[in-house]
Amino acid sequence: MNMIDCGLVVEMGEKEHENLVKILGAFIKRDGMLAGQLMVDTAKKCQATAMDVELFCKGIQKICDDDEDQNFLESVGDYLSDICYLACLHKVKLEASFINAALACEIMEGLASSLYPDMAVQKIALPMVAKAELMHRFKL
């Protein structure tokens, strides 16, 4: 058995896992407005004004629109700095579990692309995210 550890640890309860799955699901569906709003809604302390929230969500939507020709899940790490920049600019506090999961994805993307350059992450990850969304929706 082989194991790869990206070195990041976060305790994620049922609610945090559900939130992460919803956010990833929104990104996969290219619904940046929903992904942005979910990130705002799951933040513990949001200092953003209504205008900041709207601009943050529009920025997230732009990331999704710009990704149209690519596969979001294959570039999560590439977009992390853009998401963090928008969060800082608009005073949106991101959940640590989201950031840790995104960083872990970035590390694993780099390893996977080095070891298997032709691997299509989207084909593997998309069914897993869809299954997790259904499980949370129907409380399975």
Residue pairs with C-beta under 8 A, 6 or more apart in sequence:
4 108
4 111
6 103
6 104
6 107
6 108
6 111
7 107
8 100
8 103
8 104
8 107
9 100
10 96
10 97
10 100
10 101
12 20
12 97
12 101
16 42
16 95
16 97
17 132
17 136
18 136
19 38
19 42
19 95
19 97
19 98
20 97
20 98
20 101
21 129
21 132
21 133
21 136
22 38
22 133
22 136
23 35
23 38
23 39
23 42
23 98
24 73
24 129
25 129
25 130
25 133
26 32
26 34
26 35
26 38
27 35
27 64
27 72
27 73
28 72
28 73
28 126
28 129
30 64
30 65
30 67
30 68
30 72
31 61
31 64
32 57
32 58
32 59
32 60
32 61
32 62
32 63
32 64
32 65
33 57
33 58
33 60
33 61
35 60
35 64
36 53
36 56
36 57
36 58
36 59
36 60
36 61
37 53
37 57
39 56
39 60
39 83
39 87
39 92
39 94
39 95
39 98
40 46
40 48
40 53
40 56
40 57
40 92
42 95
42 98
43 92
43 93
43 94
43 95
44 93
44 95
45 93
46 53
46 91
46 92
46 93
47 91
47 93
48 56
48 90
48 91
48 92
49 91
52 90
52 91
52 92
53 90
53 92
55 89
55 90
56 86
56 87
56 89
56 90
56 92
59 82
59 86
59 89
59 90
60 83
60 86
63 79
63 82
63 83
64 72
67 75
67 79
71 120
71 121
71 122
72 79
72 122
73 105
73 121
73 122
73 125
73 126
73 129
74 109
74 120
74 121
74 122
75 109
76 102
76 105
76 106
76 109
77 102
77 103
77 105
77 106
77 107
77 109
77 110
78 106
80 99
80 102
80 103
80 106
83 94
83 102
84 94
84 99
86 92
87 93
87 94
109 121
112 119
112 121
113 119
134 140
